[in-house]
């Protein structure tokens, strides 16, 4: 019987009991992702990403130092749009927009090792663990407008477990950057693989992109789905199907 656990923010963890069909020993480290359309990525791509070892590219001090130039840039944008940044309603808008953009991209200030090093536990557990419906907010790097959706994560541990909330924190770190959804999906999966060395990892992201809703083709109900499957999730169809079935239910 599956045992759901409610997490903060509405996400849910599901830990299936019993052996489950079709599980075979495997390593997640050697394979890269495969998208929902079945096109595989080269194995070297996942290894070269190595997000577990990435350094921060921005600090809190950088934000404070760069805020005046960001504020000036937003003032220039308002003028370029034909507005007057000195009118009452816009007086504080450049500052608000600059600080908001810094918050939207605060993932550049964070490092995966900071959040997982003290949250990996040795446990006699080798059954699939799933955290689904993790809320995700990110910024399209092509248009600087949001894309919003949910992330579903599953992994098959090799008797090492990661604190459930840390999976949501990993999503937060990579989504709070300028992104494309395909890269975001892979970064989450590779980070979990590098940190935990499980038998396999599966990540599915479903999102609505404002660059398709508010501009361009303006398709209000479109949704983009991407996935990355590593290790046994990619190698064994039954394990992959169990994961996909559980996140749908």
Secondary structure, DSSP 8 states (H G I E B T S, - for coil): --EEEE-GGG-EEEE--S--TT-----STT---B-TTS-B--HHHHHHH-GGG---S--HHHHHHHHHHHHHHHHHHHHHTT--TTSGGGTTHHHHHHHHHHHHTGGGG--HHHHHTTSEEE-S--SEEEEEEEEEEEEETTTS-EEEEEEEEEEE-SSEEE-HHHHHHHHHHHHSSEE-HHHHHHHHHHHHHHHH--SEEEEEEEEEEHHHHTSTT--TT--EEEEEEEEHHHH-HHHHHHHHHHHH-
